[in-house]
């Protein structure tokens, strides 16, 4: 499996076929169409160290404490389509980790923005002062 510049060997992917939940009639009780794909992010030799660290740093509920990514695919009625779907979702997850986030540069509000804020604040204060019951003689 090739994702960008990364080649992942099929031996690193563990696929388990289970029965899907949800509607499907008698077929859902007989055929194991859902796919559970496991990929060891922490122990994969194919991933560069920087990508591995970014993926493990994510707060993704699909990652176990040991660093294994578990993707469950049961959207489609056939095993082949669910298998393809799981692999596409794995590729999207890894591609997301390949993207280096742009560092945020702290900025300060400009003078005009400060003036606008203070002007709006004065306006609100006058409106609220006008609501008080003074001067109703």
N, C-alpha and C positions, 0 to 999 in steps of 0.2 A: 504494500500500500504506500503510495507516494503522496506526501502533503508538502507542497512547496519544494524546498530543498531537502526535506527529511524523508528518508525511506524507512518505513516500519515493516519489519518482517511479520508475515502472517502467523508465525509461531509465537509471537508476543501477544497475540489476541486470543482470548479464551471466550468461545461462544457456547452458550447453553441454550437449548431450545425448550421452552416451557409452554404450558397452556395459557392462552390469553384470557384476561378477564373481560367482562362486559358482554354486550349483545353478540349474537352469532348463531343462535339456534343450537342444533345438535352438533354442528361442526366444531363449536368451541370446546365441547367436552371430549372430542375424539382426537383432535389434531393439535400438536404442539407447534403453533405458528409464531408465538412471541419469542423474541431473541433477547438474551441477557448477555451483553458484550462487556468483558472485563479487560482493562488495559492497565498494566503496572506503570504508572507515571514515575514513581520514585525510583524504580529499578530498571527502567528501559535504557539500554545502551544507545538507542537510535536518537534520543532527544539530546540536543545541546544543553549544557548546564544552565545557561541563562533562561532558556525556555522552560526547563524543568522547574526552576525556582519560581518563575512567574505563575506556572500552572498550579504548583503546590500552595502558593500563597493565596490563591483564590479561595473565597469562602463558598465553595460549591457543594451542595448537599449530596452530589453524586460521587464525591471523593471520600473514600474511607480514611480512617485514622492512619492506616498503613501506606496511604498514597496510591490506592488502586481506584481507578475510575470505573464506575459501574453504570452502563447505559442500558436502559430497558426500552425496547422498541416493540410496540404491538398495535401500531396505527393501521396496518394493512392486513388483509385476509390471508396473504401467502407468506410463507417462511422466507422466500427469496427477497421479497420487497422489504420485509421487516429487517432482514440482514443488511441489505443495502442502506436502509434508513439509519440503522445503528452506526454503520461505518461512516456515513456522511456526517452524522452528528459528532462522531469522534474527530473527524477531520476538521469540522468547524471549531471544536473545542481547542484543538492543537493550534490551528491558525490564529485563534484569538490570543493564545499564549505567545505566538511568534511576534505579535505586534507590540513594539516598545511604546509605553505610554509617554506622551509628551509632558515634560515637567511643567508644572504650573508656575507662572511668574506672578508674584504678588504685586498688585498695583494699588495705588491710592486714588480716591475720588478727586476729580479736578475741581477748580475753584467754582466754575459755573454750577456743577452738580451740588456743591455745598450750599451755594446761594439759593438754588431752587428748593433744596430740602428745608433750609431755614425759613424761606418765604412761605412755603406750604405750612410749616409749623406755626408761624405767626398767624396765618389765615385760619387754621383750625382753632387756635387760642381765641381769636376774636369771635368766631362762631359760637364757641362754648361760653364765652363771657356774655354774649347776647342772650343766651338761654336762661341766665340767672334772673331771678325775680326782682332785681333792683330797678328802681326808676319807673315803676308802673303807675305813678300818681296821676 
